Amino acid sequence: MKNRSFANLAVFAIFFGIALVEALRNQNWLEALLFAALGILSLWADFKKK
């Protein structure tokens, strides 16, 4: 299943990307930091070798 990583990346970009941009737009720095940390953790978990 080679498309799995692309699907995970697409979900990451849509969910965390929009949430992060919205938090930055509203200057809610704590929320922006939370979404950035969750996004990085999600990407790390997706691309980690099993």
N, C-alpha and C positions, 0 to 999 in steps of 0.2 A: 504494500500500500504506500506508494510514493507520494500521493497527494495529501497524505495526512499532515505533514509539516506545513504545507501551503494552507490547508484549511485552518490549522491552529494559528498561523500567522495572520490570516485574514480576520479571524475572530479577535485576535489581539489588537490589530489595527483599528477595527471598528469600535470595539467596546472600550478598551483602555485609552486609545487615542482620542476619541471624542470626549470621554470623561475628563481626561487630562487637559485638553484644550479648553473645555468649559470651566474647569476649576481655575485655570490660569487666567481666563478672561474675567472671571469674577474676583480675581485676586485673593482666592481662598488657598493660601499657601500650604496649610496643613493637609487639606484634601488633595491638592496637586501632588504633594509628596507621597501621600498614601497610594494614589493611583499609579504613580511612577514606580514605587516599590513593588506593588502588586503586579504590575506589568512586567518588570524585570524578573521577578520570581516566577511568573507564569512562563516567560520565554525560556528561562533557565531550565525549568522542569520539562518543557516540551522538547528541548534539544539535547538534554542530558542523555548520555549513552546508558543503555540498560544492561 
